[in-house]
């Protein structure tokens, strides 16, 4: 089965089930994870699906909801929020929120635990930076409520662990390297 036919079948399955796991798509089509990830990237670029950790949901589930400045859907397990004097601003991930921190003076910053979606203050979170897992924007910065979770996740995906100041420093360094 060619890529276009496979993507059409993925959309058909998604309409039936509401959400799909990458693993089940690999089994269904008898193809590699990389093949499925390429298909999902194409569907996401066309705004037909929203990728979530380990799978996808229909982009239609997010119609009418806010989107990040980068135009990605706001998913519960990744989004961050800044509380500004003018109100709340939502971002799809820590990377986007932290990039906008320098431009604003937030009263509070919240992040979501990558494993559970639990909301917590950014100062209380542990961050995994530059891992092989890039579920959203780059550079990859994932937030966790529990130190044990971030340690376990790093064992499978690599990266550096730190708290808010280290994550902000990592992002500043990445932005500096991009400009050079």
N, C-alpha and C positions, 0 to 999 in steps of 0.2 A: 504494500500500500504506500502510495506517495505521500509527501508531506502535506499537500493541500487537502487530500482526502482524509488523512489522519486528523488534521485540525478541525475539519467539519464534523468528524465523528466525536471528537473531544467536546465540541460545542453541543452536539446532540445529547451526549451523556450528561453533560453539565446541566442542561435544561431538565433532564429527567431526575437527577439526584440532588441538584443544588450545590454540591461541592464534591471535589475529587481529590484523591491523594496521588502524588507522583508515582508512588510504588504501585498502586493499582493500575495506573495508566501503562506503566512499563510491562506489567503482567498481561494486561488486556491486549496490547499491541505487539508484545514480544520484541520490544526494542530497548535500547539502553536509556539510562537516566538522562544522559546528555542529549539524546534525540528528543526526549519529552521536554527537557528544559528549553531547547531551541524552539520547539513548537509553542511552548507557553510564552516565551519572550515575544514571538511574532504576534500571538493573540493579544498579549498585553499591549504591545505597541499600537495595535488596532483598537485598543480600548474595549475589547470584547470580554476579557477576563481580568480579575484581580488576583495576583499571586499572593498566597499566604504561606507561612512556614509549613513546608511539606506538601503543599498542594495548591488548589485554586478554587475560587468561587466566581460566580457570574459578576461581571462588572455592573450589571443592572441592580445588584443588591445595594450599590452605593449611589445610584442616581438620586439626585436631590440632596445628597450629603456634601459636606465641604470636602474640598480637595486641598492638598498641600500646594505650596508655591511651585513645586516641581511637577504638579498635575497628577500625582499618584493618589490613589484612594487612601483614606484614613482607616487603617485596620487596628482593632483594639489592642493587639499584642505588640504593636510597634509604635503607636503614635505618641507624640510629645505635645505639651501645651505650655505656652508662655502666658502668664497673666500680666497684662500691661495696664497702665492707667486707663486706656481706651477700651479695654476688654480682653477677652481670651483670643489667642491666635493658635491654631492647631497645625501640626506638622506631621508628616507621615512617619518620621523616624528621628532618632537622636541626631543623626548627621545633619539633616535639614534644620532642625531646631537650633543646634549649636552654631551652624553657619550664620543664622540670623540673630544670635545673641549679641554680637558685636554692634549690630545696627540698632538695637533697642535697649531699653533699660527696664528689664522685667522686675516685677515685684516677686513673682514666684515662677519656678519652672518645674513641671511635672514630666515624668517619663513613665512608660509602661514596661512592666516586667515581660521580657521576651517569651518566657515559658507560660505564664498564666494570664497576662493582660492586666494584672493588678497595677493600679496607679500608685506611684510613690514620688516623693520629692526627689529631684535630681541629685541633691546632696547626699541622699541616703542610698543611692544605687551603686552597684558595681558595674563596670563597663568592660566589654570585650571589644578591642579595637584591632582592625586589620586582620580579621580572621578570614578563612576561606569561605565562610557563610556570608553571602551577600543577598539577603532577602529583599533588600530595598535599595537605597541609594549608596553611592560610594563617596568617600571612603566608608567602609563598614564600621559602624559603632552600634553595638547591641547593649541593652540595659537589662540588668537582673536585680531582683530584690534580695536574693540569697547568695552568699559567697560560694556555697557548695554547688549551686546550679551553674555559676559562671566557670568554676573550676572544671566541672564535668563537661560543659559545652566546649571549653577550650581544648580538652583532651582529644576531642574528635575533630575540631576545626582549626586549632592553632590560634595564634593571635596573642596580644598582650592584654593583661588585666590591670585596671586602675580604677580610680574614683573620678569624680567630676573634673578636678583640675588636670589630671593626666589625660582625660579624654579631650578636654579643650586644647591642651598643649599638643596632643597628637594631631588634631584637626588643623591647628595653626601651622604646624610643620608640613602637613600634606598640602595645604593651600600655598605655602611658600614654595614648595618643590614644584607644584604645577605652574607657578608663575615664572620659574627659572627656565 
